[in-house]
Amino acid sequence: MTTKTPAAEGGAPVRSDFLPFARPCIEAADIDLVVETLRSGWLTVGPKTHDFQRRVAEYVGVESAAALNSCTAGLHLAMVALGIGPGDEVILPTIDFTSGANTVCHLGATPVLVDVDPDTICATRDLLEAAITDRTRLLMPVHFAGRPCDMDGIMDMARARGLKVLGDAAHAIGADIGGRRIGSMADVTSFSFYVTKGITTGEGGAVTSTDPDLTARIALLGLHGMSSDAWKRYSDRGPWYYEVLDAGYKYNMSDMQAALGLSQIDRVDTFRDRRREIADAFTEAFTPNPCVTPPPAYTGGHHAWHLYPIQIDVDALSIDRDQFIKHLLEEGVGVSVHFIPLHYHPYYRKLLGHAPGSFPVAERYFDRAISLPIYPSMTSNDVSDVIEAVDKLTSHYRR
Ligand SMILES: *Cc1c(COP(=O)(O)O)cnc(C)c1O
């Protein structure tokens, strides 16, 4: 291990140029297909969006998918379609991005937070089950970092309790459990194609379901509640005709986004496998470091490795996590934290009344967590720089 002086104390930084925390992998084929779409004159929802929906469904292994403008829109519409409303409770982990809990609030329902497993940082069947009340309608597990939750356990428990499961798969395109892809097991699942996620459409998302009628209803709700095939039933009236079947939303994907998605989805497994290589290199390097706990490997299938969150041993170091991050940035390595527990945010603290200490595992994780850069375009030099920067700081600041 190196004992060089950290950049924060006047030493030379590990990198002279800054390594961003995340960067989309955009290649010539992506650009060509988007440009072709621009030239086609059809920019909004149309043939490319329909193709992309088919490709997502095929990839996940379900009959159909609904492409939308975000994962958040998918979470919202899934809950609208399932009839979640005032008085209902939706259970989700406190280590989560805010969009799931926010959409629960939009519907007048109550988000009920649970703690996470200390190894996987996912909600478990038992943690979810312990939070069930007679108002619970829905469970919303998060495949955190791209690691599949225990879907068999969660689905069995939900069935026995008469509850629905909405999977937040924002991190999990490319993940599977023994070949069964995420998105093919929960009642309904929402994926994100935001710029940092497994594949990107710039902004975008898609919903899959084991029930094609539910997917169709979500697609309808995503475009003003307009029945797009109504004109077929009234063909004498012409293609201008449509019927509004519900007070829907304006959440559709555009063909420009779908073009990028069509080109990206061809490489979803390649991207995932490169992320896996980087994760393996990190884990091999950090396992001997007594100040770093790497995320555990997943042996049940494919982990999507959207994130690589390490935990640093703050008790063995003279600096805390926030200072460690500041120093990593000064070494030229972009990092982040996923996530600030929902119950720490002023809005949810006030709404739910949780004091710090309510979810000890999540809180302990949050005090130690640092997400390292992990994306397909990172070179092996980038990977060794990240390792060198972490090792440099842990050896310098070790008590
Ligand atoms: C990114 C993210 C979302 C939101 O995805 P959008 O496509 O930006 O709406 C939801 N949940 C989690 C866990 C995320 O990381």
PDBQT file of the ligand as one rigid body, heavy atoms in Angstrom, charges set to zero:
ROOT
HETATM    1  C1  LIG A 401     -32.613   7.061 -10.790  1.00  0.00    +0.000 C 
HETATM    2  C2  LIG A 401     -33.588   6.472  -9.824  1.00  0.00    +0.000 A 
HETATM    3  C3  LIG A 401     -34.971   6.656  -9.961  1.00  0.00    +0.000 A 
HETATM    4  C4  LIG A 401     -35.560   7.656 -10.897  1.00  0.00    +0.000 C 
HETATM    5  O1  LIG A 401     -35.292   7.424 -12.228  1.00  0.00    +0.000 OA
HETATM    6  P1  LIG A 401     -35.764   8.524 -13.287  1.00  0.00    +0.000 P 
HETATM    7  O2  LIG A 401     -35.699   7.800 -14.588  1.00  0.00    +0.000 OA
HETATM    8  O3  LIG A 401     -34.782   9.646 -13.203  1.00  0.00    +0.000 OA
HETATM    9  O4  LIG A 401     -37.127   8.952 -12.933  1.00  0.00    +0.000 OA
HETATM   10  C5  LIG A 401     -35.820   5.953  -9.123  1.00  0.00    +0.000 A 
HETATM   11  N1  LIG A 401     -35.350   5.123  -8.183  1.00  0.00    +0.000 NA
HETATM   12  C6  LIG A 401     -34.027   4.935  -7.995  1.00  0.00    +0.000 A 
HETATM   13  C7  LIG A 401     -33.579   3.966  -6.944  1.00  0.00    +0.000 C 
HETATM   14  C8  LIG A 401     -33.099   5.620  -8.795  1.00  0.00    +0.000 A 
HETATM   15  O5  LIG A 401     -31.794   5.467  -8.590  1.00  0.00    +0.000 OA
ENDROOT
TORSDOF 0
